[in-house]
Amino acid sequence: MDWLWYCSYFLVLIGLSGYGFHRLMILSLYLKHSRKRPEPAKKFDELPLVTVQLPCFNEMHVMERLLDSVSGLDYPKDKLQIQVLDDSTDQTTQICQEEVAKLIERGFDAEHVHRTDRTGFKAGALENGTKSAKGEYLFILDADFVPNPEVLKQTIHYFADEKIGMIQTRWEHINRTFNALTRVQAMFLDGHLELEQTARNRSGRFFTFNGTAGIWRKSCIADAGGWEHDTLTEDMDLSYRAQLKGWKFIFLNDVTTPAELPVDMEGFKSQQHRWTKGSIQVCKKILVDIWKSKAPLYCKMEATAHLTSNFAYLLLFLLCFLIYPKQHSELTWFAENGISEHLLNFPIFFFGSVSVAMFYIMSQKALRPATWLKDILYLPLLLALGIGMSVNNAKAVIEAIFNHESAFVRTPKHGINGSQKKEKAAFKKSKYKAMKSLTPIVELAFGIFFTVVVIDNALNANWIATVLLMPFPVGFFYTSLSSLSQQLPQALRFSSSEKAKK
């Protein structure tokens, strides 16, 4: 049993360090190719018609802001169609109707497309809207985005090359400084968007549409088979199918589209659960086709690393069960044979932890050269949050593996633009809350367990292990207590209201 625990522990760590090594490969590709900014091969003599598609579901706090920003796009009115693809079941529908009517009065070609069911969720709404889209180019924006006026003129001319099927802009974060959680989320997304997307795209590898803040050629969508809703990440699914058909994509890291980040832990968890589960679903659906394709080997290998990357959460979850048995193993084979365990621990620690830190430090330095030293003070919390999310995201991986069906759970949006006190008060009063689950209880149990493990190591003067394990209780307590602080007051309010009714 000691050998079983020991070998399992190191196999899991080797798997995690493999994904850490992949981050270093992304970093090297970024440093090599980041300056190769793509330029339009030519420009349109006349600007083409663009349809702006705005899929939404119960977004009462942000629809007015969204439509106001879309109406401010620096693009000819006669070349712009605005579609509000509304699946809402609350007063959002009335707000959309009123705002669309105002746009029509101002001379915009705008329509409100309301569905009475959510067949296909977001993918179904986009599929339905595309049937009546007049433009060959579809600018897709989620409800929490606020596009810059010049974004269409900065991007549209790339489509003069008929091989280009999609252009993705980089997300910015309008409420980055709202709280510690939004700061850490911004760092997570900066790493993905600035480093991963730039490196993949400019090195000739597959890269994917991020679901919003991008423009599609309508004929590219049709050629790839259209929007399909058998996964929770329809954007990733369509992206791979389109590129396997030979379409080219472009990522513009210097063209940004601001958006609102989830400001509460439950909202963040529901978003991460959907993204994680969806990526594994796409992996199961597409990976074999990728390896059967004529794409270069380096593209297939990168796509494999990308599509399987969320298995790291499952490995991290398994690691939580292996640390304590390994530490208390009576196995002395390494010491007796003169092989130092540190020869195994150091490279694993480097690729599993140091590489992650280097990855996010580089993203902040690239995007915020004036403030990156201040921003990376949140790096320890980022590492702890990554550990704390392992329960939530491992659950998503397992659900995808065993084909457990779940609805497309929207991420609550509150119309928050910064860190002002009145916006924080408005958030507390918002009726939009994320789906509840028992995950915080499991996380709390892990937090208590790893607190005991850390104390045990400290009492035995095992200081290296004490320091290395410290992020585990911090991460699990952060995710669990943040969730419970939201769920318990709601439960108490519900209980009080039920008693009042009786």
Secondary structure, 3 states (H helix, E strand, C coil): CHHHHHHHHHHHHHHHHHHHHHHHHHHHHHHHHCCCCCCCCCCCCCCCCEEEEEEECCCCCCHHHHHHHHHCCCCCHHHEEEEEEECCCCCHHHHHHHHHHHHHHCCCEEEEEECCCCCCHHHHHHHHHHCCCCCCEEEECCCCECCCCCHHHHHHHHHHCCCEEEEEEEEEECCCCCCHHHHHHHHHHHHHHHHHHHHHHHCCCCCCCCCCCEEEEHHHHHHCCCCCCCCCCHHHHHHHHHHHCCCEEEEEEEEEEEECCCCCHHHHHHHHHHHHHHHHHHHHHHHHHHHHCCCCHHHHHHHHHHHHCCHHHHHHHHHHHHHHHHHCCCCCHHHHCCCCCHHHHHHHHHHHHHHHHHHHHHHHHHHCCCCHHHHHHHHHHHHHHHHHCHHHHHHHHHHHHCCCCCCCCCCCCCCCCCCCHHHHHHHHHCCCCCCCCCHHHHHHHHHHHHHHHHHHHHHCCCHHHHHHHCHHHHHHHHHHHHHHHHHHHHHHHHHHHHHHHC
